[in-house]
């Protein structure tokens, strides 16, 4: 699937984005908390593909409330 939201709390370059944008240590679905999310994939023909690639959108493109129905979780070892 293309353009699925993935929770990472990771900034471009693979560093931690924020000490608190990880849905209370990935244990909460409360809208009171936030998570940094990325897009898992982008079709190469999409107009956004160059930005997805150069800005590493698969790691982090937005911050959303912690609704677990809307995104998956990536665990990255750095």
RARA-V198384 format. One record per backbone hydrogen bond with DSSP energy under -0.5 kcal/mol. CO is the residue of the C=O (numbers start at 0). NH is the residue of the N-H. E is the energy in kcal/mol with one decimal. If there is no record, write none. Layout:
# RARA-V198384
{{CO	NH	E} {CO	NH	E}}
This chain:
# RARA-V198384
{{3	39	-2.4} {4	71	-2.3} {5	37	-2.7} {6	73	-2.8} {8	16	-2.6} {10	13	-2.1} {14	10	-3.4} {19	21	-1.2} {20	35	-1.5} {21	25	-3.3} {22	26	-1.5} {22	27	-2.0} {23	26	-0.7} {29	32	-1.6} {29	65	-0.9} {32	65	-1.5} {33	22	-2.3} {34	63	-2.5} {35	7	-2.6} {35	8	-1.4} {36	60	-3.7} {36	61	-1.8} {37	5	-2.3} {37	39	-0.5} {40	2	-2.0} {42	45	-1.9} {45	48	-1.6} {47	51	-2.6} {48	52	-2.5} {49	53	-2.8} {50	54	-2.7} {51	56	-1.7} {51	57	-0.5} {52	55	-0.7} {55	58	-1.9} {55	59	-1.3} {56	38	-1.9} {58	9	-0.7} {61	36	-2.9} {63	34	-2.7} {64	66	-2.1} {65	67	-0.8} {66	69	-2.0} {69	4	-0.5} {71	6	-4.8} {73	75	-0.6} {75	77	-0.6}}
